[in-house]
C-alpha cells in the first residue's frame, strides 16, 4: 500500500495514531489478517432474491480504499466524518480541497471534490 511505503509504518499504526486514538474510538479497526474469521461475515443479497452470497473474504469489493476496508460502527463513522470536516484530522486547507468542485468534474456532471461529494 502506498501509505505504508511512503511512511514506513503499517496502515494499522497510521489509523490508530491518526484517527482512532485522537478521536477516542473504541470500535473501529482493520479486520484481522485471517479474513476467514467466523466473526466477520458479510452477505450480498442478489436482486433476483436468490440465496445470499457470502462475500466475507472480499471486503475490497465493498468499495473501500484500503485492502479489506475499515470496520467501524455508524456512530464512530459519524464521529470520524465530523472530525474530518472540522479540520481535526487534517488541516482545514486540505478539507477545503476535498470538497472543492473542479471545473472538469462539474463539466462532466460530477459534484464532488477530492473524494467528498458536496
Protein Blocks (a to p, Z undefined) as FASTA:
>chain_A
ZZlmmnopafklmmmmmmmmmnopakbccddfblmbfklccddddfklpacddfklmmml
nopabghiaaddfklmmmmmmmmmnopmbcfklmmmmmmccfklmmnopacdehiaZZ
